[in-house]
């Protein structure tokens, strides 16, 4: 029975619904965990410095494929040039050095790029549409996650005439501390910059934003489902499903170098009207009309 190594930056509880989507993708190619394939999970529990050791452990285990998010993929690629790697990345995988190009990945790495970091400017624009009078926007950022998200956000803020206040958080306690600063400085709104750790802490962040009456926009649908006001992104469920499909195809003999990196074509705008009501906000009809999902 082939063994899949699943390496992720967060925790099992935070990403179980998405792992279910991965299993569905595997099933689509004929592989069912426990029947004809096994999965060895390695969760970094938001400690990215554990990636090299966890990746090395999977290589020693001689797994058939390593499935991971973008940060973990960097460690996995450093650990092996022969075991196939399937990643899901919100950061440009070419800039990360994971692949040579989207159409011809080369080497032993392929996967799904859901260009979450490229949408930060668009999210700020949606926040402006929701709150046109807002001038001071706070940005909650995890600096451990790579990419040009903050630079793109700062450029968008200048274009829209917004002042951007950057707050750093890499732990749950630092998220609490960041909101304590926000309570004192009272920005008009918040943008939670995309990365797996912020997704893992989505319930904490949404609860704090609602408690302190702070309108916020988030990177993925899972934030809105957890009580966040609004999200705009590609679908993580679709991305994890595609990771499962690619993993199954590799188990059947396909080479990562021959599998172009997938880019989702559908973006989803999700609005949580229950949260808007709790914040005393009226969502413009133009936004509601464009929403792919409205949570009531």
Buried (B, 14 or more C-beta within 10 A) or exposed (E): EBBBBBBBBBEEEBBEEBBEBBBBBBBBBEBEBEEEBBBBEBBBEBEBEBBBEBBBBBBEEEBBBBBBBBBBBBBBBEBBEEBBBBBBBBBBBBEBEBBBEBEEBEBBBBBBBBBBBBBBBBBBBBBBBBBEEBEEBBBBBBEBBBBBBBEBBBBBBEEBEBEBBBBEBBEBEBBEBBBEEBEEEEBBBBBBBBBBBBBBBBBBBBBBBBEBEBBBBBBBBBBBBBBBBBBBBBBBBBBBBBBBBBBBBBBEEBEBBEBEBBEBEEBBBBBBBBBBEBBEBEBEEEBBEEBEEBBE
